[in-house]
Every structure is written in C-alpha cells, then in structure tokens.
C-alpha cells in the first residue's frame, strides 16, 4: 500500500524520463513534418499559399506541396495543423508561420 520513499522516487524518475523521451519523439516528428512540407514554389503560389494558410490553416501548405509534387508531405502537415487547431490554438499560428515561410522561400 505505502511504498518506501526511495522506491517511489525511482518510479517517478523513470516515468519522467519516459515522458521526456515521448515528448522528444513528438517534437522530432513535428519538426520533420514541417520541414518536409516547406517546399520551394514560384512567387505567385507562395503568396496564395500564405493567404490560404492565414484564412484556412494548412490549405496553403497543401496547395504548395501539390504544385511541388510533394502531396504526401503536404497531407501530413495539413493533418497535423488541423489536429493541433482542434486540440489547441497552436495549429492556426503554426499555419500562419508556415505560410509566411513558404512565401519567403518562393522563387520569383
């Protein structure tokens, strides 16, 4: 019923370590998803993608990826943005940042 204090501490440390590893894996997945979907497009597509991402999170990223023949990467990023939009407000902000980055990376 009542565990000795050192044993509880070891269990707590192990749980914190496992949580840290899981959060690191999630962070790595999100970073890779973001980087894979940050494609180089022509300037007009970059502008459209940025505006679409501001109004409809992730749609601009999907459009940019489809025009760059990276549809799967775009779908993954789009899905992550929408999941984060529903769970948190973060997805919408991420979508805006990603749209600005697509615009900045766009070629003339």
C-alpha positions in Angstrom: 0.0 0.0 0.0 2.6 2.6 1.1 5.7 2.2 -0.9 9.1 3.1 0.7 10.1 6.6 -0.3 13.2 5.6 -2.4 11.2 3.2 -4.4 8.5 5.9 -5.2 11.3 8.3 -6.3 12.8 5.8 -8.6 9.4 5.1 -10.2 8.8 8.9 -10.5 12.2 9.4 -12.1 11.6 6.6 -14.6 8.1 8.0 -15.5 9.6 11.5 -16.0 12.3 10.0 -18.3 9.8 8.1 -20.4 7.6 11.2 -20.7 10.7 13.2 -21.8 11.5 10.6 -24.5 7.9 10.6 -25.8 7.8 14.4 -26.0 11.2 14.4 -27.8 9.8 11.9 -30.4 6.7 14.1 -30.9 8.8 17.2 -31.3 11.1 15.5 -33.8 8.1 14.2 -35.8 6.5 17.7 -35.9 9.8 19.3 -37.0 10.4 16.7 -39.8 6.7 17.1 -40.9 7.1 20.9 -41.0 10.5 20.8 -42.9 9.3 18.2 -45.4 6.3 20.4 -46.3 8.3 23.6 -46.6 8.7 23.4 -50.4 10.1 25.9 -52.9 7.4 27.3 -55.2 7.0 30.2 -57.6 6.2 33.6 -56.0 2.5 33.7 -57.0 2.0 30.2 -55.4 3.9 31.4 -52.3 1.5 34.4 -52.0 -1.6 32.2 -52.5 -0.3 29.6 -50.0 0.4 32.3 -47.4 -3.0 33.9 -47.7 -4.7 30.5 -47.7 -2.8 29.4 -44.6 -3.9 32.6 -42.8 -7.6 32.0 -43.7 -7.8 28.2 -43.8 -5.0 26.6 -41.7 -3.0 24.1 -43.7 -4.7 24.6 -47.0 -2.0 26.8 -48.4 0.6 24.2 -47.4 -1.3 21.5 -49.1 -1.6 23.6 -52.3 2.1 24.4 -52.3 3.1 20.8 -51.8 0.7 19.6 -54.5 2.3 22.1 -57.0 5.7 20.9 -56.0 4.8 17.2 -56.4 5.0 16.5 -52.7 1.4 15.7 -52.0 2.0 13.2 -49.2 4.2 15.6 -47.2 1.5 18.3 -47.7 -1.2 16.0 -46.4 0.8 15.0 -43.3 1.5 18.7 -42.5 -2.1 19.7 -43.2 -3.4 16.9 -40.9 -1.1 17.9 -38.1 -2.1 21.6 -38.4 -5.8 20.7 -38.2 -5.3 18.3 -35.3 -3.5 21.0 -33.4 -6.2 23.6 -34.4 -8.8 21.4 -32.8 -6.7 20.5 -29.7 -5.0 23.8 -29.3 -4.9 27.2 -30.9 -1.3 26.5 -31.9 -2.2 24.9 -35.2 -3.5 28.1 -36.6 -0.4 30.1 -35.5 1.8 27.3 -37.0 -0.2 27.5 -40.2 0.4 31.3 -40.5 4.1 30.9 -39.8 4.4 28.1 -42.3 2.6 30.3 -44.9 5.0 33.2 -44.4 7.9 30.8 -44.6 6.6 29.4 -47.9 6.2 32.9 -49.2 9.8 33.8 -48.2 11.2 30.7 -49.8 9.3 31.2 -53.0 11.3 32.0 -56.1 10.5 34.9 -58.3 
